Every structure is written in C-alpha cells, then in structure tokens.
Amino acid sequence: MKKSSLGILATIALGFVALFTACSSDSKEEPVTDYNAGEFKIINTTRGNKELVDGSVEIYKGDVLKIQFSPKYKKNFTTEYSVYVGKNKFNIENDQFKVTTGDTDYAFTLKATYDEGETHLSASQNITIKQKYKVTVPYVLYITEDLKDLVKVNVDYSNEEGKTYPMEELPGYTFETHDDVYTYEEDGFTYYVFNKQQAEAYEVHDGPLSANTAPMLVLEIPYYRFNIDTEIILTYQQKADVEEREYNIGRDFQRKRATVVSPTEGASDKDWKYSLPMFTGTKMTASKTREYIGKIIKEKDVIKLHIDSDGNVTERK
C-alpha cells in the first residue's frame, strides 16, 4: 500500500513538471515578420505642430520639422532618416530638419528596422514637401554710363538670415543695358525716359529726343519667409580715376512691383504704384565729379520693406 502511494505521488509530480514546461513554452514570443511595423509623421514645430503629408506646401524657410515614429511593437527600433533637396542628399540627425532653401522640393526617406533572431520588423515611407510661398521684389538701379565706369556697386541686404552677399553671389543679379531709352537735354541735365511713347508725351522737354542706352542693375530678391522686415543697401567704391573732362553723372535706385505667392487670397504689394520710369544725369566737370564720388562713397541708397504674415508688402521708413 505504501509503495502504491509513492507511485501515485511520482505520477502527480511528473504531471506538474509537464504542465510547467508547457506553460513556459507557450509564454515565448513567436518570431514575427512585419514590413509595416509602424507609422511616421512629419510635424512643423514652427507652425503650431501642423502635420505635413505627402504633397504639403505649408513650410517656409527657417521652419523646423520634427520626424516622429510610432511603432506597433514594444521594440527598440533603429531609425534612419534622410532628405533630398534637389539632387543633394542630407542625413537627418536628432529627428529634426531645418528648412534652408526656398522654392524647392524636400523628398524625405524614412526608415525604421528591428531584427532579432527570426523576428524581422520594419517600416518605411517617402514624403515629399514643397517650399512654395515667397515674395520676390525686383530692385533696379538706373545709372549713367560714366558713373558706372567710375564706381563699383556693392549690395547688402537682409534676408531671412540677415545674410550679406557680394555682388557675384547675389540671387537674380544682372547688370544689363537697357535699350529702350530716349534722352533729351535741358539746363545741363540729361533726362532718361524708358519708353518712346511716354517720352514723346512728356511735354516739358525742349530739345529733340535721342535713342540711347543706359546701364541698369536689376536685383530679383526672393524672400521665403513672411512676417519679416527687409532692407537692401547699395554702397559705392571708386574704381577708376577721374580724368580732366566733362562727365554725365546720375543714378536712381527704386523697386518695382513685388510678386507675391501666398496661401492668403488677395495678398499683394500694397505700396507700389506705377510712375513714369525716368531719371536724370547731370553734366559735371572733373572737379565736380570728384566731389560727387567723394560724397556717395560715404552714403547709402536704402529701401526698407515689411512683409506681413500673409505676404502683403509695405514700405518702411
């Protein structure tokens, strides 16, 4: 009878071992393969954490974008983020990217992976965002040929980063000859009018009109952020000696109508109004020319603008 009891106890003990072993086996995670193991988001932290999806255009130069990944599984995923700006590829660190270029597509490649044994988890997504909105201001310096030969023009302007550019690196910079120019002489001044019909209608002149040309510095400056103050400054350096002869000296710095691309309907250049395109040059002796150049190298030609949060352009004093 005692021997039989021991046998029963042994059988029960073996059953508990088998049950424990089965439970332990069931508690192990099965290997998983999932190629869609999470979701990505790109958040514009500068614009109230707005989510940007493929095809979005709601970014401006200087905005900071943050990439977020939400995994399906509680695993230590490895993420890898990069972005193509044009043909240039940049790896993204710390899950953040700053918009640095205007009028450009930003093509993001987002990846996350987890591999352990036979468990393979990954997720990937491509999102392209375009920087679209901008204000482009054409600034124009009209200058006589004689003055252009005597001085070098330097341009400083504040953009979104307050950067200063030398002439050869300016965006949209051209120094061209304006051909559609008509001139007339009066009281020692040369009047330059940039349209023959307007020149003929401008009845104050006494002398005959002459077809002519005039140098013209054209600066097409794009601004890729709104709600900013801008400033463009022209300064001058003498580059040639003044000879003992008479010179035709004059300049006029102005802006043309700004082009506004904005999500706000009706945003525009509020201050610019059309005026007769003309400027004057003055006949000067060599002595007076030297005096004029000595003065302008100490001066600045300045235009200040404000671009509001909608993209409207107004002038500042």
Secondary structure by P-SEA (a helix, b strand, c coil): caaaaaaaaaaaaaaaaaaaaaaaaaacccbbbbcccbbbbbbcccccccccccccccccccbbbbbbbbbccccbbbbbbbbbcccbbbbbcccccccccccbbbbbbbbbbcccccbbbbccbbbbbbbccbbbbbbbbbbcaaaaacbbbbbbbbccccccccccccccccccccccbbbbbcccbbbbbccaaaaaacccccbbbbbbbbbbbbbbcccccccbbbbbbbbbbbccccccccccccccccccbbbbbcccccccccccccccccbbbbbccaaaaaaaaaaaaaccbbbbbbbcccbbbbbcc
